[in-house]
Amino acid sequence: MGQISREKIISLLAREEKKFAADRPKSKQMFERAKNCYVGGTPMSWMRIWMGGFPVFVEKAEGATLWDVDGNKYVDLCLGDTGALCGHAHPEVTAALSEQFGKGITHMLPTEDSLWVGEELTRRFGLPYWQILMTASDANRMALKAAREVTGRKLILAFNFSYHGSVDETLCVSLMGNMMHIPGAMGPIVANPASTTRVVEFNDVAALEKALEPRDIACVITEPVMTNVGIIYPDPGYHEALRAITERTGTLLLIDETHCICGGPAGMTGEWGLKPDILVLGKPVAGGFPAAVLGFNEAIASKLASRIPWHMFFGFGGTLSGNAAAVAGIKASLTHALTRENFDRMIPLAQQMENGIAELIKEFELGWYVARIGCRVEFRFLPDPPRKGSDTLNDAPYNSVDIFNDGLSGPLEKLIHVYCANRGILLTPVHEMALVGPATTIEDIKLYLAALRELIAEIA
Ligand SMILES: Cc1ncc(COP(=O)(O)O)c(C=O)c1O
C-alpha cells in the first residue's frame, strides 16, 4: 500500500485553506456578520460543516452548477445532500411551483394534483395509502408513532450508526456493547435510550432474530443500503431474512428511501422488489421544495383510520403538511425529474465516476474503496467495504479525527473538500460523496477526477 503522511496532508491543507479564503472575501465577511445573528453562524447547523473555515454563500444555482457571491463557479456534486438530486431550478419543477405559488401556497385543503400524486406513489412503491409531510425527519417520526399506535408495542429497532433524521429514537448507537445516544446528539434525549430503542448491527441476521424474538419491537427502520457512514450494501439474502423475521415476529418494516432514491425512480425498493409495511421518502421528492411522503400498507392504514376519528389525530404532521405547493412540486419532480429515462442517463455517468476513482485507488495503491448506489458515488479511507456501521470507525490513521478540535472530519477529508472547491467542485461535507443529477455532464465528472488525481499525486 502507498504511504501517505499526515504532516504532508496538514501542510497542503494550510496552503489550500489560504487560497480558499483569499478567493472568497465576500463569503468570509458574510459569515463573520452571520455569527452575530445565527447560532454558530449559519441558519442551520449543517451549513457550518463545510470545510475551509466558513461556508460559501450562494448567489444562484441551476442544474448541476452553483455560483457563490464572490463569482466562483462550481460543479455541484453535493446537490443539497440529495435534496437537489433533481438538479437546481429544474425547469418543469420551477414552473409547477411558480404556477402554484400564484394560486396559493397552503390552504389546509387538498388540490386536484394530490389525487395524481397519491395514485402515482402507489403505482411506484406498491403501498396503497399515503400521507404527505414536510421533511423525511418528520415522516420517520410520524411513521414510528403510527407503528407504535397500531402494534401497541413501545420499542423500535435501528441499525448501528444508521441515520434517519432528527428522530430521537434513532439517534442511538451501540459502542463496545453499550447502548448510548450517538455522540453529538442534542440531549440527553431520554434518560435511558434502551427504553425507546434496540440497536443491532446491519447484516447480522442472528442478532436481528434475537432482538425481535421478544416481540416487543413495533418497527424496524432501515435504509435498503446504508448510506450515512459510507455505502454499506446488504449481504445477499439479508433483505429476504429481514422481511421474513419481521413478519414472523409481528414487527413492522419501515424502509427509508430518502437517500437510496438515487438507485432508481422507485429507489432500491423498486430495484429489488422490497415489500415494506411503511415507506418514507423525503429530500428530492418535490425537487428540493420541503416535502416528504409516507406510505402505509392496507392493515396499518385501516387501523389508523378507525382507531379514533382520523381527522382528530393529534401529534401527527402539522398545518403546512401536504400543502398545495409541495404537492405540485412532487407531481412535477416525479413526472419530469425522478424518471427512468433520467436514471438511465445518470447511472452510467456515475459508473464512469466510480471506475475513474477505482483506477486512481489502484494506480496509487491507496488502500481505499469506492462504492456506488445508482447515481451516488462515495469513497472512504478503508481497504474494504464495510458490512456494518461500526466497521467504519477504523478510518485510516492519517485521517484520524480529533472530535473536540477537528469536528467530524479528519485532515485528509478536509483537504479533499477544500482542494476540490478551489478547483470548482463541491462535494458533500463529511463524506467523500458525489451525486450525478440529470444536468451533470461527463465534463463535470472529468473535472472531478482530474482534481482528485492532482491531489493524490501531491500526497501519495
Ligand atoms: C436516510 C435518511 N433519512 C432521513 C433523513 C432526514 O432528512 P431531513 O434532514 O431532510 O429531514 C436523512 C438525512 O440525511 C437521511 O439520510
The ligand as an ORCA input file, in Angstrom:
! r2SCAN-3c Opt
* xyz 0 1
  C     -31.724      8.098      5.261
  C     -32.205      9.412      5.771
  N     -33.448      9.537      6.213
  C     -33.929     10.702      6.675
  C     -33.134     11.816      6.698
  C     -33.675     13.107      7.231
  O     -33.896     14.009      6.197
  P     -34.218     15.520      6.569
  O     -32.990     16.054      7.234
  O     -34.488     16.160      5.247
  O     -35.393     15.517      7.466
  C     -31.825     11.751      6.243
  C     -30.954     12.941      6.253
  O     -29.830     12.946      5.845
  C     -31.340     10.513      5.774
  O     -30.079     10.381      5.364
*
